[in-house]
Amino acid sequence: MFPITFYALLCGLVGLFSPRFGRWYGRLMFGAVLGVFAATAMPHVRALAGL
């Protein structure tokens, strides 16, 4: 359940902030950077939460 919640929150952030990045390539780059951050941060966040 944790991974789904974690990625859902980050996808919500993408939806919230993506219109500010203008064209499709700005939104794509924002999503890509956030995806890399999510993939690298999730194990650390999970360990800190004790899950």
Backbone as ProteinMPNN parsed JSONL, in Angstrom:
{"seq_chain_A": "MFPITFYALLCGLVGLFSPRFGRWYGRLMFGAVLGVFAATAMPHVRALAGL", "coords_chain_A": {"N_chain_A": [[0.811, -1.194, 0.0], [2.017, 1.216, 0.645], [3.831, 1.965, -1.55], [1.965, 2.607, -3.584], [0.529, 4.746, -2.499], [2.623, 6.577, -2.136], [3.517, 7.046, -4.815], [1.12, 8.003, -5.853], [0.789, 10.431, -4.516], [2.98, 11.828, -5.559], [2.341, 11.84, -8.283], [0.088, 13.413, -8.15], [1.307, 15.825, -7.489], [2.654, 16.288, -9.88], [0.485, 16.704, -11.582], [-0.491, 19.009, -10.428], [1.543, 20.953, -10.687], [2.387, 20.818, -13.379], [1.041, 22.396, -15.424], [2.328, 24.827, -15.207], [4.692, 24.565, -16.493], [4.44, 24.947, -19.138], [4.836, 24.06, -22.424], [4.739, 20.698, -23.892], [7.269, 19.451, -23.634], [8.452, 20.636, -21.43], [6.747, 19.787, -19.385], [7.159, 17.053, -19.663], [9.88, 16.81, -18.976], [9.785, 17.701, -16.301], [8.154, 15.682, -15.188], [9.819, 13.465, -15.663], [12.109, 14.057, -14.119], [10.936, 14.141, -11.589], [10.027, 11.505, -11.444], [12.448, 10.047, -11.4], [13.471, 11.03, -9.006], [11.491, 10.037, -7.267], [11.787, 7.263, -7.555], [14.338, 6.883, -6.504], [14.116, 7.963, -3.97], [12.048, 6.628, -2.625], [12.779, 4.08, -1.308], [14.313, 5.077, 0.826], [12.552, 6.79, 2.177], [10.66, 4.937, 2.901], [12.154, 3.313, 4.656], [12.735, 5.169, 6.662], [10.186, 5.574, 7.607], [9.752, 3.189, 8.745], [8.674, 1.003, 7.426]], "CA_chain_A": [[0.0, 0.0, 0.0], [2.893, 2.393, 0.701], [4.281, 2.458, -2.867], [0.85, 3.2, -4.33], [0.268, 6.049, -1.894], [3.779, 7.428, -2.425], [3.474, 7.467, -6.209], [-0.098, 8.787, -6.069], [1.079, 11.797, -4.07], [3.889, 12.469, -6.52], [1.589, 12.087, -9.519], [-0.733, 14.58, -7.86], [2.176, 16.998, -7.62], [2.882, 16.517, -11.312], [-0.733, 17.304, -12.109], [-0.651, 20.341, -9.86], [2.557, 21.883, -11.166], [2.736, 20.691, -14.79], [0.626, 23.498, -16.306], [3.267, 25.951, -15.099], [5.879, 24.307, -17.308], [4.152, 25.299, -20.527], [4.701, 23.063, -23.484], [4.826, 19.285, -23.537], [8.619, 19.037, -23.254], [8.666, 21.094, -20.055], [6.012, 18.856, -18.514], [7.846, 15.766, -19.743], [11.112, 16.884, -18.187], [9.394, 17.756, -14.899], [7.714, 14.334, -14.821], [10.972, 12.573, -15.66], [12.927, 14.371, -12.944], [10.185, 13.709, -10.411], [10.03, 10.041, -11.453], [13.766, 9.593, -10.936], [13.512, 11.337, -7.578], [10.599, 9.114, -6.559], [12.368, 5.922, -7.559], [15.5, 6.828, -5.623], [13.759, 8.38, -2.614], [11.073, 5.77, -1.969], [13.349, 3.166, -0.312], [14.771, 5.833, 1.996], [11.348, 7.233, 2.89], [10.067, 3.72, 3.479], [12.976, 2.916, 5.792], [12.527, 6.161, 7.715], [8.837, 5.366, 8.158], [9.736, 1.886, 9.416], [7.821, 0.079, 6.697]], "C_chain_A": [[0.865, 1.273, 0.0], [3.345, 2.862, -0.679], [3.166, 3.134, -3.659], [0.555, 4.605, -3.802], [1.382, 7.035, -2.231], [3.729, 7.952, -3.856], [2.228, 8.28, -6.522], [0.114, 10.236, -5.638], [1.985, 12.523, -5.064], [3.2, 12.738, -7.852], [0.641, 13.273, -9.34], [0.062, 15.864, -7.967], [2.453, 17.323, -9.084], [1.663, 17.2, -11.916], [-0.924, 18.736, -11.637], [0.302, 21.352, -10.502], [2.812, 21.849, -12.67], [2.216, 21.823, -15.67], [1.589, 24.694, -16.268], [4.502, 25.77, -15.972], [5.607, 24.473, -18.792], [3.984, 24.118, -21.452], [4.986, 21.649, -22.999], [6.21, 18.887, -23.067], [8.973, 19.512, -21.844], [7.973, 20.175, -19.053], [6.673, 17.485, -18.503], [9.105, 15.755, -18.908], [10.805, 16.936, -16.688], [8.968, 16.378, -14.413], [8.872, 13.356, -14.747], [11.852, 12.804, -14.438], [12.226, 13.902, -11.673], [10.136, 12.19, -10.321], [11.348, 9.463, -10.968], [13.913, 9.858, -9.445], [12.672, 10.341, -6.785], [11.21, 7.725, -6.464], [13.573, 5.817, -6.628], [15.148, 7.159, -4.176], [12.862, 7.384, -1.888], [11.7, 4.77, -0.992], [13.799, 3.869, 0.974], [13.583, 6.304, 2.842], [10.699, 6.049, 3.582], [10.851, 3.253, 4.715], [12.813, 3.884, 6.956], [11.178, 5.993, 8.39], [8.73, 4.027, 8.891], [8.848, 0.864, 8.727], [8.606, -0.919, 5.902]], "O_chain_A": [[0.479, 2.287, -0.582], [3.255, 4.056, -0.966], [3.408, 4.134, -4.335], [0.355, 5.538, -4.581], [1.117, 8.188, -2.572], [3.88, 9.151, -4.089], [2.274, 9.165, -7.377], [-0.332, 11.161, -6.318], [1.77, 13.697, -5.367], [3.455, 13.764, -8.482], [0.421, 14.044, -10.274], [-0.434, 16.873, -8.47], [2.481, 18.49, -9.477], [1.795, 18.162, -12.672], [-1.457, 19.573, -12.365], [-0.095, 22.474, -10.819], [3.411, 22.788, -13.195], [2.913, 22.193, -16.615], [1.64, 25.48, -17.214], [5.271, 26.711, -16.169], [6.469, 24.168, -19.616], [3.095, 23.285, -21.274], [5.411, 21.431, -21.865], [6.324, 18.05, -22.172], [9.726, 18.838, -21.141], [8.534, 19.831, -18.013], [6.741, 16.83, -17.463], [9.37, 14.783, -18.2], [11.486, 16.288, -15.894], [9.381, 15.95, -13.335], [8.905, 12.504, -13.859], [12.29, 11.849, -13.796], [12.859, 13.332, -10.784], [10.199, 11.64, -9.222], [11.361, 8.495, -10.208], [14.419, 9.014, -8.705], [13.107, 9.857, -5.74], [11.156, 7.086, -5.414], [13.799, 4.767, -6.026], [15.811, 6.685, -3.254], [12.906, 7.299, -0.661], [11.165, 4.625, 0.107], [13.679, 3.318, 2.069], [13.613, 6.224, 4.07], [10.243, 6.157, 4.72], [10.252, 2.843, 5.709], [12.758, 3.462, 8.111], [11.037, 6.236, 9.589], [7.74, 3.763, 9.573], [8.325, -0.043, 9.375], [8.023, -1.77, 5.23]]}, "name": "protein", "num_of_chains": 1, "seq": "MFPITFYALLCGLVGLFSPRFGRWYGRLMFGAVLGVFAATAMPHVRALAGL"}
